Amino acid sequence: MSLSDLLGYAAALLTTSAFVPQVVQTPRTRDTRAISLGMYLLFSAGVALWWIYGILLAAWPIILANGITLLLALVVLGYKLTESQRL
Amino acid sequence: MSLSDLLGYAAALLTTSAFVPQVVQTPRTRDTRAISLGMYLLFSAGVALWWIYGILLAAWPIILANGITLLLALVVLGYKLTESQRL
């Protein structure tokens, strides 16, 4: 595997797993006030497009990384969207 | 431009611009409690690797999108890291 391939896989692993600590923290604290709704709406839409892009290219690393990131981001978005009902 | 290229650019535009509303909200409210430190540490490291990956591949869309995303994520991370001094 080339250095650039290795870097790409490490980058994908980091940017995808990054959402795990947020998905652990948010359900535990149920605090989403400091989290921007606009950010999670735009980010989830963008990651969904990356996922479709991966499918069109039949590129499994893109499909897998963005599929997992999308699920994690949607959990945070779901908590943010129901915030007003909890306050 | 092919459909997949168009999708890729739209996806990059969304996932990069997603951080703008967070970078607007955080300095205004100075509230970062609901934001996961681990998320922004992992995410910033990952985006930095994507940026180096783009440089190795001389791929300008990857360099630009991740360069901008890194700067935006570092602003949020900076506020999160100084949170305890503000509480």
Backbone of each chain as ProteinMPNN parsed JSONL, in Angstrom:
{"seq_chain_A": "MSLSDLLGYAAALLTTSAFVPQVVQTPRTRDTRAISLGMYLLFSAGVALWWIYGILLAAWPIILANGITLLLALVVLGYKLTESQRL", "coords_chain_A": {"N_chain_A": [[0.848, -1.195, 0.0], [0.555, 2.223, -0.828], [2.108, 5.269, 0.505], [0.318, 7.41, 0.318], [-2.163, 6.095, 0.11], [-2.262, 4.834, 2.623], [-2.324, 7.107, 4.292], [-4.779, 8.176, 3.472], [-6.586, 6.177, 4.345], [-6.111, 6.308, 7.113], [-6.929, 8.936, 7.561], [-9.671, 8.754, 6.875], [-10.521, 6.959, 8.816], [-10.149, 8.486, 11.137], [-11.809, 10.832, 10.703], [-14.279, 9.654, 10.535], [-14.554, 8.127, 12.954], [-14.455, 10.212, 14.688], [-16.99, 11.158, 15.337], [-17.954, 9.423, 17.198], [-17.307, 9.976, 20.036], [-18.969, 12.236, 20.356], [-21.478, 11.124, 19.932], [-21.595, 9.486, 22.098], [-21.505, 11.317, 24.208], [-23.76, 13.074, 23.845], [-26.348, 11.618, 24.118], [-26.025, 10.963, 26.792], [-25.778, 13.332, 28.291], [-27.858, 14.76, 27.243], [-27.732, 17.33, 26.403], [-27.771, 19.722, 23.992], [-27.462, 22.313, 23.365], [-25.186, 23.938, 22.691], [-24.548, 22.946, 20.269], [-24.655, 23.442, 16.793], [-27.583, 23.57, 14.902], [-27.783, 24.105, 12.16], [-25.241, 23.312, 11.301], [-25.332, 20.463, 11.622], [-27.448, 19.818, 9.926], [-26.513, 20.643, 7.351], [-24.124, 19.157, 7.289], [-24.982, 16.462, 7.494], [-26.51, 16.259, 5.151], [-24.459, 16.666, 3.278], [-22.744, 14.471, 3.784], [-24.455, 12.414, 3.115], [-24.606, 12.85, 0.355], [-21.895, 12.313, -0.293], [-21.936, 9.587, 0.228], [-23.72, 8.588, -1.724], [-22.204, 9.357, -3.915], [-20.01, 7.64, -3.563], [-21.312, 5.211, -4.046], [-22.029, 5.509, -6.76], [-19.477, 5.482, -7.844], [-18.72, 3.002, -7.117], [-17.01, 2.718, -4.957], [-15.804, 1.307, -2.276], [-14.42, 2.141, 0.165], [-15.282, 4.833, 0.378], [-18.061, 4.509, 0.46], [-18.426, 2.979, 2.828], [-17.129, 4.54, 4.9], [-18.567, 6.97, 4.783], [-21.176, 6.065, 5.086], [-21.201, 5.106, 7.737], [-20.451, 7.485, 9.093], [-22.651, 9.079, 8.43], [-24.784, 7.788, 9.791], [-23.958, 8.207, 12.468], [-23.894, 11.036, 12.594], [-26.579, 11.554, 12.168], [-27.732, 10.653, 14.52], [-26.884, 12.592, 16.387], [-28.074, 14.835, 15.176], [-30.763, 14.101, 15.424], [-31.119, 14.249, 18.233], [-30.642, 16.992, 18.53], [-32.763, 18.07, 17.076], [-34.94, 17.417, 18.668], [-34.553, 18.926, 20.85], [-35.961, 21.227, 21.843], [-38.211, 20.126, 22.918], [-37.278, 19.029, 25.207], [-36.348, 20.999, 26.832]], "CA_chain_A": [[0.0, 0.0, 0.0], [1.369, 3.436, -0.926], [1.988, 6.201, 1.63], [-0.902, 8.207, 0.192], [-3.287, 5.215, 0.46], [-2.233, 4.692, 4.089], [-2.783, 8.389, 4.84], [-6.211, 8.284, 3.183], [-7.331, 5.288, 5.247], [-5.999, 6.866, 8.467], [-7.779, 10.132, 7.58], [-11.069, 8.318, 6.879], [-10.776, 6.353, 10.131], [-10.24, 9.566, 12.124], [-12.966, 11.721, 10.52], [-15.504, 8.891, 10.821], [-14.637, 7.78, 14.38], [-14.57, 11.465, 15.442], [-18.359, 11.39, 15.805], [-18.299, 8.487, 18.28], [-17.394, 10.635, 21.347], [-20.15, 13.111, 20.411], [-22.661, 10.259, 20.025], [-21.601, 8.984, 23.474], [-21.785, 12.425, 25.133], [-25.07, 13.721, 23.675], [-27.445, 10.911, 24.788], [-25.785, 10.906, 28.231], [-26.068, 14.638, 28.896], [-29.051, 15.308, 26.585], [-27.491, 18.762, 26.211], [-27.374, 19.989, 22.603], [-27.6, 23.754, 23.134], [-24.006, 24.536, 22.048], [-24.381, 22.33, 18.949], [-25.378, 24.187, 15.762], [-28.513, 22.793, 14.075], [-27.393, 24.306, 10.759], [-24.084, 22.479, 11.015], [-25.679, 19.045, 11.46], [-28.291, 19.683, 8.732], [-25.636, 20.72, 6.177], [-23.146, 18.075, 7.319], [-25.668, 15.197, 7.185], [-26.841, 16.299, 3.711], [-23.209, 16.5, 2.544], [-22.249, 13.096, 3.934], [-25.369, 11.581, 2.316], [-24.153, 12.984, -1.042], [-20.64, 11.553, -0.41], [-22.302, 8.17, 0.247], [-24.25, 8.307, -3.071], [-21.022, 9.485, -4.782], [-19.277, 6.377, -3.426], [-22.093, 4.153, -4.719], [-21.879, 5.726, -8.212], [-18.11, 5.107, -8.217], [-18.481, 1.664, -6.582], [-15.801, 2.864, -4.135], [-16.204, 0.828, -0.958], [-13.964, 2.966, 1.298], [-16.143, 6.021, 0.468], [-19.396, 4.052, 0.868], [-18.399, 2.554, 4.237], [-16.788, 5.641, 5.801], [-19.644, 7.954, 4.825], [-22.372, 5.414, 5.622], [-21.086, 5.109, 9.196], [-20.483, 8.89, 9.536], [-24.034, 9.563, 8.287], [-25.58, 7.248, 10.903], [-23.54, 8.881, 13.696], [-24.326, 12.446, 12.529], [-28.037, 11.592, 12.28], [-28.075, 10.497, 15.942], [-26.711, 13.929, 16.989], [-29.114, 15.685, 14.582], [-32.035, 13.721, 16.034], [-31.171, 14.842, 19.578], [-30.733, 18.449, 18.374], [-34.106, 18.408, 16.583], [-35.933, 17.241, 19.737], [-34.06, 19.711, 21.986], [-36.959, 22.154, 22.405], [-39.169, 19.333, 23.692], [-36.689, 18.607, 26.467], [-35.987, 22.173, 27.647]], "C_chain_A": [[0.887, 1.25, 0.0], [1.178, 4.31, 0.305], [0.69, 6.995, 1.554], [-2.139, 7.366, 0.519], [-3.404, 5.074, 1.975], [-2.782, 5.944, 4.764], [-4.291, 8.538, 4.652], [-7.037, 7.414, 4.116], [-7.287, 5.803, 6.685], [-6.905, 8.09, 8.607], [-9.249, 9.746, 7.684], [-11.445, 7.74, 8.24], [-10.979, 7.44, 11.184], [-11.508, 10.398, 11.947], [-14.277, 10.969, 10.758], [-15.635, 8.618, 12.315], [-14.774, 9.031, 15.242], [-15.964, 11.649, 16.03], [-18.767, 10.46, 16.941], [-18.35, 9.189, 19.64], [-18.594, 11.586, 21.463], [-21.425, 12.285, 20.603], [-22.717, 9.57, 21.396], [-22.071, 10.092, 24.424], [-23.238, 12.919, 25.064], [-26.221, 12.943, 24.329], [-27.284, 10.893, 26.31], [-26.183, 12.216, 28.901], [-27.398, 15.208, 28.408], [-28.949, 16.822, 26.426], [-27.01, 18.978, 24.786], [-27.356, 21.493, 22.314], [-26.427, 24.365, 22.371], [-23.777, 23.991, 20.642], [-25.248, 23.065, 17.933], [-26.273, 23.249, 14.947], [-28.122, 22.884, 12.607], [-26.208, 23.439, 10.372], [-24.494, 21.035, 10.745], [-26.624, 18.796, 10.29], [-27.417, 19.66, 7.475], [-24.692, 19.516, 6.123], [-23.787, 16.735, 6.943], [-26.029, 15.134, 5.704], [-25.579, 16.041, 2.881], [-22.689, 15.076, 2.603], [-23.144, 12.119, 3.169], [-24.977, 11.652, 0.835], [-22.833, 12.249, -1.275], [-20.936, 10.06, -0.505], [-22.821, 7.752, -1.136], [-23.112, 8.372, -4.103], [-20.207, 8.189, -4.758], [-19.973, 5.231, -4.137], [-21.936, 4.273, -6.235], [-20.501, 5.278, -8.695], [-17.768, 3.67, -7.8], [-17.204, 1.646, -5.733], [-16.141, 2.533, -2.686], [-15.682, 1.642, 0.218], [-14.86, 4.198, 1.492], [-17.526, 5.63, 0.961], [-19.418, 3.745, 2.372], [-18.174, 3.729, 5.179], [-17.959, 6.614, 5.922], [-20.949, 7.362, 5.319], [-22.365, 5.452, 7.145], [-21.173, 6.54, 9.742], [-21.91, 9.433, 9.488], [-24.899, 9.073, 9.452], [-25.249, 7.98, 12.203], [-24.04, 10.331, 13.721], [-25.836, 12.547, 12.699], [-28.505, 11.395, 13.728], [-27.998, 11.864, 16.632], [-27.807, 14.869, 16.484], [-30.479, 15.387, 15.208], [-32.186, 14.316, 17.426], [-31.346, 16.349, 19.486], [-32.157, 18.847, 17.979], [-35.167, 18.282, 17.668], [-35.555, 18.045, 20.978], [-35.163, 20.524, 22.652], [-37.993, 21.408, 23.248], [-38.619, 18.925, 25.057], [-36.417, 19.781, 27.396], [-37.152, 22.601, 28.539]], "O_chain_A": [[1.861, 1.32, 0.75], [0.222, 4.134, 1.059], [0.034, 7.232, 2.569], [-3.072, 7.87, 1.144], [-4.493, 5.18, 2.539], [-3.595, 5.861, 5.684], [-4.996, 8.975, 5.562], [-8.069, 7.852, 4.624], [-8.288, 5.75, 7.399], [-7.566, 8.269, 9.63], [-9.993, 10.325, 8.475], [-12.534, 7.991, 8.756], [-11.871, 7.335, 12.026], [-12.216, 10.652, 12.922], [-15.277, 11.577, 11.14], [-16.698, 8.846, 12.893], [-15.166, 8.934, 16.405], [-16.109, 12.232, 17.104], [-19.799, 10.671, 17.578], [-19.339, 9.029, 20.356], [-19.169, 11.728, 22.542], [-22.332, 12.683, 21.334], [-23.785, 9.118, 21.809], [-22.898, 9.87, 25.308], [-23.867, 13.154, 26.095], [-27.016, 13.554, 25.043], [-28.273, 10.818, 27.039], [-26.839, 12.217, 29.942], [-28.0, 16.044, 29.082], [-29.964, 17.512, 26.327], [-25.954, 18.472, 24.406], [-27.247, 21.902, 21.159], [-26.631, 25.212, 21.502], [-22.928, 24.494, 19.906], [-26.435, 23.29, 18.173], [-25.802, 22.266, 14.376], [-28.125, 21.883, 11.891], [-26.158, 22.896, 9.269], [-24.061, 20.442, 9.757], [-26.623, 17.708, 9.715], [-27.557, 18.771, 6.635], [-24.48, 18.928, 5.063], [-23.215, 15.963, 6.173], [-25.878, 14.091, 5.069], [-25.616, 15.293, 1.904], [-22.243, 14.531, 1.593], [-22.664, 11.118, 2.637], [-25.01, 10.639, 0.137], [-22.651, 11.627, -2.322], [-20.26, 9.342, -1.242], [-22.429, 6.712, -1.664], [-23.053, 7.568, -5.033], [-19.769, 7.702, -5.801], [-19.326, 4.384, -4.754], [-21.734, 3.271, -6.922], [-20.361, 4.762, -9.803], [-16.677, 3.176, -8.086], [-16.423, 0.696, -5.78], [-16.692, 3.36, -1.959], [-16.414, 1.831, 1.19], [-15.165, 4.572, 2.625], [-18.11, 6.332, 1.787], [-20.31, 4.191, 3.093], [-18.921, 3.911, 6.14], [-18.309, 7.036, 7.024], [-21.759, 8.073, 5.913], [-23.37, 5.783, 7.774], [-21.871, 6.793, 10.724], [-22.334, 10.157, 10.389], [-25.657, 9.849, 10.034], [-26.153, 8.336, 12.959], [-24.546, 10.8, 14.741], [-26.332, 13.502, 13.297], [-29.553, 11.911, 14.117], [-28.91, 12.255, 17.36], [-28.4, 15.612, 17.266], [-31.256, 16.301, 15.486], [-33.25, 14.83, 17.771], [-32.103, 16.935, 20.26], [-32.694, 19.834, 18.481], [-36.191, 18.962, 17.607], [-36.157, 17.873, 22.037], [-35.292, 20.516, 23.877], [-38.578, 21.974, 24.171], [-39.369, 18.529, 25.949], [-36.272, 19.599, 28.605], [-37.031, 23.568, 29.291]]}, "seq_chain_B": "MSLSDLLGYAAALLTTSAFVPQVVQTPRTRDTRAISLGMYLLFSAGVALWWIYGILLAAWPIILANGITLLLALVVLGYKLTESQRL", "coords_chain_B": {"N_chain_B": [[-19.043, 17.988, -17.241], [-19.305, 15.089, -15.231], [-22.112, 13.291, -13.721], [-21.333, 12.12, -11.329], [-19.046, 13.622, -10.663], [-20.234, 16.161, -10.28], [-21.893, 15.574, -8.083], [-19.9, 14.964, -6.198], [-18.602, 17.465, -5.9], [-20.738, 18.978, -4.907], [-21.178, 17.603, -2.534], [-18.728, 18.054, -1.189], [-18.851, 20.835, -0.916], [-21.025, 21.062, 0.825], [-20.23, 19.554, 3.167], [-18.013, 20.997, 3.931], [-18.934, 23.688, 4.221], [-20.702, 23.266, 6.234], [-19.558, 23.706, 8.723], [-19.557, 26.402, 9.082], [-21.999, 27.601, 10.252], [-21.631, 26.633, 12.896], [-19.253, 27.867, 13.605], [-20.104, 30.447, 13.611], [-22.021, 30.435, 15.64], [-20.656, 29.55, 18.012], [-18.579, 31.51, 18.882], [-20.337, 33.576, 19.441], [-22.131, 32.724, 21.438], [-20.378, 31.604, 23.221], [-20.642, 29.179, 24.364], [-19.737, 25.942, 24.856], [-20.295, 23.595, 26.017], [-21.928, 21.342, 25.267], [-20.574, 20.363, 23.153], [-18.412, 17.855, 22.006], [-15.144, 17.376, 23.12], [-13.399, 15.323, 22.366], [-14.446, 14.644, 19.861], [-13.795, 16.934, 18.268], [-11.02, 16.921, 18.471], [-10.283, 14.447, 17.252], [-11.529, 14.8, 14.771], [-10.298, 17.137, 13.711], [-7.641, 16.237, 13.526], [-8.022, 14.181, 11.655], [-8.972, 15.621, 9.385], [-6.746, 17.166, 8.895], [-4.995, 15.147, 8.067], [-6.376, 14.373, 5.695], [-5.926, 16.673, 4.237], [-3.117, 16.673, 3.879], [-3.001, 14.313, 2.419], [-4.328, 15.176, 0.092], [-2.406, 17.0, -0.801], [-0.242, 15.266, -1.36], [-1.376, 13.89, -3.49], [-1.682, 15.926, -5.223], [-4.212, 17.023, -5.537], [-6.388, 19.397, -6.003], [-9.184, 19.935, -5.277], [-9.459, 18.371, -2.937], [-7.423, 19.444, -1.329], [-8.244, 22.151, -1.022], [-10.943, 21.958, 0.042], [-10.512, 20.525, 2.436], [-8.584, 22.088, 3.675], [-9.988, 24.463, 4.259], [-12.049, 23.388, 5.877], [-10.493, 22.426, 7.989], [-9.482, 24.817, 9.149], [-11.894, 25.965, 10.06], [-12.819, 23.985, 11.858], [-10.756, 24.083, 13.708], [-11.189, 26.544, 14.922], [-13.527, 26.074, 16.433], [-12.52, 24.017, 18.055], [-10.552, 25.462, 19.429], [-12.13, 27.226, 20.994], [-13.435, 25.293, 22.533], [-11.268, 24.175, 23.931], [-10.537, 26.259, 25.606], [-12.621, 26.425, 27.281], [-12.865, 25.756, 30.05], [-11.645, 27.858, 31.273], [-13.46, 29.838, 31.01], [-15.735, 29.139, 32.373]], "CA_chain_B": [[-18.812, 17.37, -15.921], [-20.18, 13.926, -15.043], [-23.02, 13.355, -12.567], [-20.597, 11.8, -10.099], [-18.223, 14.799, -10.345], [-21.141, 17.183, -9.735], [-22.265, 15.112, -6.739], [-18.721, 15.098, -5.342], [-18.394, 18.882, -5.582], [-21.844, 19.397, -4.035], [-20.913, 16.981, -1.228], [-17.605, 18.772, -0.574], [-19.345, 22.168, -0.56], [-21.897, 20.935, 2.002], [-19.533, 19.117, 4.387], [-17.105, 22.072, 4.354], [-19.694, 24.861, 4.679], [-21.457, 22.866, 7.429], [-18.94, 24.195, 9.958], [-19.748, 27.854, 9.184], [-22.962, 27.975, 11.308], [-21.068, 26.356, 14.222], [-18.227, 28.883, 13.86], [-20.844, 31.678, 13.91], [-22.718, 30.283, 16.927], [-19.791, 29.349, 19.185], [-18.012, 32.76, 19.434], [-21.419, 34.448, 19.885], [-22.679, 32.234, 22.704], [-19.249, 31.13, 24.033], [-21.097, 27.953, 25.033], [-19.215, 24.758, 24.158], [-20.444, 22.44, 26.897], [-22.527, 20.184, 24.601], [-19.679, 19.933, 22.079], [-17.447, 16.862, 22.474], [-13.735, 17.68, 22.872], [-12.841, 14.19, 21.625], [-14.865, 14.749, 18.464], [-13.046, 17.947, 17.53], [-9.616, 16.503, 18.405], [-10.179, 13.408, 16.223], [-11.944, 15.344, 13.476], [-9.252, 18.041, 13.216], [-6.505, 15.399, 13.122], [-8.404, 13.496, 10.416], [-9.037, 16.577, 8.272], [-5.352, 17.521, 8.603], [-4.462, 14.05, 7.239], [-6.987, 14.497, 4.359], [-5.278, 17.812, 3.582], [-1.805, 16.18, 3.444], [-3.34, 13.335, 1.365], [-4.588, 15.974, -1.107], [-1.132, 17.561, -1.272], [0.512, 14.154, -1.961], [-2.015, 13.544, -4.764], [-1.826, 17.187, -5.981], [-5.646, 17.097, -5.851], [-6.812, 20.692, -5.464], [-10.464, 19.934, -4.553], [-9.239, 17.801, -1.599], [-6.606, 20.405, -0.589], [-9.048, 23.335, -0.688], [-12.074, 21.623, 0.919], [-10.043, 20.133, 3.768], [-7.892, 23.233, 4.261], [-11.012, 25.35, 4.831], [-12.703, 22.663, 6.977], [-9.551, 22.373, 9.114], [-9.467, 26.127, 9.808], [-13.176, 26.143, 10.765], [-12.86, 23.044, 12.991], [-9.787, 24.54, 14.716], [-11.811, 27.641, 15.672], [-14.41, 25.441, 17.423], [-11.637, 23.324, 18.994], [-9.93, 26.496, 20.268], [-13.114, 27.647, 21.995], [-13.663, 24.166, 23.441], [-10.088, 23.998, 24.788], [-10.461, 27.342, 26.6], [-13.919, 26.425, 27.962], [-12.777, 25.713, 31.504], [-11.236, 29.193, 31.757], [-14.581, 30.757, 30.93], [-16.837, 28.692, 33.228]], "C_chain_B": [[-19.804, 16.222, -15.714], [-21.069, 14.118, -13.82], [-22.256, 13.088, -11.277], [-19.674, 12.947, -9.693], [-19.071, 15.886, -9.686], [-21.533, 16.852, -8.298], [-21.111, 15.307, -5.762], [-18.477, 16.547, -4.94], [-19.489, 19.401, -4.651], [-21.631, 18.856, -2.624], [-19.815, 17.728, -0.489], [-18.042, 20.154, -0.097], [-20.178, 22.093, 0.722], [-21.109, 20.561, 3.258], [-18.53, 20.165, 4.866], [-17.889, 23.25, 4.934], [-20.505, 24.548, 5.935], [-20.879, 23.495, 8.702], [-19.111, 25.708, 10.136], [-20.782, 28.212, 10.258], [-22.443, 27.697, 12.719], [-20.046, 27.429, 14.598], [-18.871, 30.265, 14.072], [-21.427, 31.599, 15.327], [-21.774, 30.282, 18.12], [-19.168, 30.642, 19.723], [-19.104, 33.671, 19.992], [-21.917, 34.024, 21.26], [-21.576, 31.895, 23.707], [-19.629, 29.899, 24.863], [-20.592, 26.761, 24.226], [-19.456, 23.488, 24.959], [-20.955, 21.195, 26.191], [-21.641, 19.624, 23.49], [-18.61, 19.001, 22.648], [-16.02, 17.272, 22.094], [-13.102, 16.575, 22.024], [-13.198, 14.25, 20.155], [-13.995, 15.736, 17.706], [-11.547, 17.657, 17.475], [-9.423, 15.486, 17.275], [-10.482, 13.98, 14.84], [-10.865, 16.257, 12.885], [-8.023, 17.266, 12.748], [-6.799, 14.709, 11.792], [-8.413, 14.428, 9.219], [-7.631, 17.045, 7.888], [-4.702, 16.426, 7.746], [-5.049, 14.072, 5.822], [-6.296, 15.594, 3.56], [-3.897, 17.398, 3.049], [-1.975, 15.16, 2.302], [-3.572, 14.068, 0.043], [-3.315, 16.55, -1.694], [-0.306, 16.476, -1.965], [-0.039, 13.795, -3.339], [-2.115, 14.75, -5.696], [-3.28, 17.359, -6.428], [-6.237, 18.339, -5.204], [-8.166, 20.676, -4.769], [-10.299, 19.413, -3.119], [-8.447, 18.783, -0.735], [-7.457, 21.582, -0.109], [-10.142, 23.011, 0.333], [-11.578, 21.323, 2.331], [-9.25, 21.229, 4.457], [-8.88, 24.166, 4.953], [-11.692, 24.68, 6.035], [-11.807, 22.633, 8.209], [-9.54, 23.697, 9.875], [-10.735, 26.325, 10.636], [-13.235, 25.243, 12.005], [-11.908, 23.497, 14.096], [-10.329, 25.72, 15.529], [-12.692, 27.057, 16.786], [-13.57, 24.745, 18.494], [-10.978, 24.313, 19.952], [-10.879, 26.976, 21.358], [-13.357, 26.549, 23.016], [-12.496, 24.029, 24.423], [-9.981, 25.075, 25.864], [-11.751, 27.431, 27.427], [-13.777, 26.555, 29.468], [-12.372, 27.066, 32.097], [-12.381, 30.181, 31.746], [-15.701, 30.398, 31.907], [-16.693, 29.255, 34.652]], "O_chain_B": [[-20.996, 16.366, -15.988], [-20.819, 14.99, -12.988], [-22.492, 13.738, -10.258], [-19.528, 13.223, -8.503], [-18.681, 16.46, -8.669], [-21.512, 17.711, -7.416], [-21.314, 15.759, -4.635], [-18.18, 16.832, -3.78], [-19.216, 20.163, -3.724], [-21.87, 19.555, -1.64], [-19.947, 18.007, 0.703], [-17.657, 20.596, 0.985], [-20.056, 22.948, 1.599], [-21.295, 21.18, 4.306], [-18.222, 20.231, 6.056], [-17.556, 23.754, 6.006], [-20.948, 25.464, 6.628], [-21.616, 23.782, 9.645], [-18.841, 26.239, 11.213], [-20.489, 29.052, 11.109], [-22.771, 28.434, 13.649], [-19.972, 27.851, 15.752], [-18.245, 31.153, 14.65], [-21.344, 32.55, 16.104], [-22.048, 30.933, 19.128], [-19.22, 30.862, 20.933], [-18.848, 34.453, 20.908], [-22.103, 34.86, 22.144], [-21.817, 31.898, 24.914], [-19.034, 29.615, 25.903], [-20.962, 26.584, 23.066], [-18.907, 22.432, 24.643], [-20.479, 20.095, 26.472], [-21.914, 18.552, 22.949], [-17.977, 19.319, 23.655], [-15.714, 17.488, 20.921], [-12.361, 16.854, 21.082], [-12.37, 13.949, 19.296], [-13.506, 15.423, 16.62], [-10.868, 18.091, 16.545], [-8.524, 15.632, 16.447], [-9.787, 13.687, 13.867], [-10.552, 16.162, 11.698], [-7.434, 17.584, 11.715], [-5.942, 14.655, 10.91], [-7.916, 14.071, 8.15], [-7.35, 17.292, 6.715], [-3.953, 16.724, 6.816], [-4.331, 13.825, 4.853], [-6.104, 15.464, 2.351], [-3.542, 17.725, 1.917], [-1.197, 15.148, 1.347], [-3.079, 13.642, -1.001], [-3.143, 16.594, -2.912], [0.266, 16.717, -3.028], [0.715, 13.442, -4.245], [-2.577, 14.621, -6.83], [-3.547, 17.784, -7.551], [-6.549, 18.344, -4.013], [-8.312, 21.345, -3.746], [-10.917, 19.938, -2.193], [-8.747, 18.948, 0.448], [-7.4, 21.964, 1.06], [-10.267, 23.686, 1.355], [-12.149, 21.805, 3.309], [-9.235, 21.303, 5.686], [-8.651, 24.606, 6.079], [-11.89, 25.308, 7.075], [-12.281, 22.792, 9.334], [-9.585, 23.706, 11.106], [-10.672, 26.795, 11.772], [-13.651, 25.685, 13.076], [-12.2, 23.323, 15.279], [-9.971, 25.882, 16.695], [-12.614, 27.488, 17.936], [-13.855, 24.857, 19.686], [-10.858, 24.038, 21.146], [-10.481, 27.116, 22.514], [-13.473, 26.817, 24.212], [-12.71, 23.795, 25.613], [-9.399, 24.834, 26.922], [-11.951, 28.386, 28.176], [-14.469, 27.354, 30.098], [-12.697, 27.388, 33.24], [-12.309, 31.233, 32.381], [-16.527, 31.249, 32.239], [-17.532, 28.983, 35.511]]}, "name": "protein", "num_of_chains": 2, "seq": "MSLSDLLGYAAALLTTSAFVPQVVQTPRTRDTRAISLGMYLLFSAGVALWWIYGILLAAWPIILANGITLLLALVVLGYKLTESQRLMSLSDLLGYAAALLTTSAFVPQVVQTPRTRDTRAISLGMYLLFSAGVALWWIYGILLAAWPIILANGITLLLALVVLGYKLTESQRL"}
